[in-house]
Amino acid sequence: MPFREVNSKMVEATLLPGQKMFSQRGAMLAYRGEVSFTPNIQGGQGGLMSMIGRRVANEATPLMTVEGSGTVMFGHGGHHIQVINLAGDTLHVEADRLLAFDGTLQQGTMFMGSQGGVMGMVRGQVTGQGLFTTTLKGHGAVAVMAHGGVIEVPITPGREVHVDPQAYVAHHGDVRNKLSTALGWRDMVGRGSGEAFQLELSGSGAVYVQASEEKL
């Protein structure tokens, strides 16, 4: 189901009978109609194994199953919200950035070490992001949270995109990522040691970058 952007920090979803969506607990701001909110103990459409993967990585974000008929407004912590529409591809996003998403999307987890080997694990330690990241696949809409607004940067073959790992929000498409060292002007002006790294994304798709280096 599509989200309607109320403003930069609130979205509204319309639920029809028989439809389902998932949201982060505490994200519901208001609703109209006959809508129910139920704690989801299996981690969305990914089921039990998806939940176990995130539990092992200490990344399980509690979800609510939202069902019924009506409209629901979502927001959380005053964070900026970006709506991402998927057309059969896979979105990779940190679990704590998920605000709400379409119940038709299949949820899973991916071990970051599988993209870049050991450097994938280093990325998790350096950026504060876990070793597992959440995946959402299929046709539907996802609302993610970020600090200071989000910009979508296309990734095309032969034109890699380099992102400050702290500013990374999510990416989708046929994309590979790896962590590389970047000793540049930021190090010379005394910025944090974590910024000696860049996240390099290549392939075909898009990456979402927030206007901040602050974690949620």
Residue, then its C-alpha position, 0 to 999 in steps of 0.5 A: m500500500p502506498f504511504r501519503e507523506v503528511n510532512s517530512k516527519m509523518v506519513e499516512a497509510t490507508l488499510l483495506p480489509g484483508q490487508k496487513m502492514f508492519s510498523q515499529r512499536g510506538a510508531m503509531l501517532a493516530y488512526r481512524g477506523e477499525v484498526s488493530f495493532t498486535p505485537n509481532i513475535q515472528g519478525g514480520q514476513g520473514g518468520l521465525m528464522s528471520m527473527i532468530g538471525r536478528r536476535v543473534a546479532n542483537e538487532a531485533t526491532p519489535l514490530m506491530t502487525v497492523e490490520g483492519s480498515g482505516t487510515v493510520m499516521f506514523g512517525h517516531g522520535g521526530h525523525h525525517i521519513q523517506v518513503i521507498n517504493l519497491a518494484g520486485d527488488t530488495l531493500h537493505v536497511e538497518a532494522d532500527r530505521l524501519l518505521a513501517f512497511d507493506g505486509t506483502l513484502q518478504q522480510g529477511t536478514m543478510f550477514m554483512g560479511s557475505q558482501g566483502g568478507v572480513m571487511g563486511m564485518v569491519r564495517g559493522q564494528v566501525t559504523g555501529q551497524g550490526l553484522f546483520t542487516t534487514t532485507l525487504k523484497g517484493h512489491g510494496a512501500v517502505a517508510v524509513m527514518a533518518h536524521g536531517g532528511v534523505i537524498e537518493v543517489p543512483i548507482t550505475p555500472g562503472r560509476e561507484v558511489h562512495v558514502d560516509p558509513q555514518a550517513y548510510v541509510a539503505h540501498h536497493g538493487d543489484v548492489r555490492n558494497k565494501l569498506s575502504t580506507a579514505l585518508g583525506w581532508r577530513d582526517m587532516v582537520g581532526r574529524g573522528s577516526g571512523e571517518a577514515f573509512q568509506l562505504e563503496l557501492s557498485g552495480s545497479g540500484a540506488v543508495y539513500v544517504q542522510a544529511s547527518e552522521e548521527k545514528l538513530 
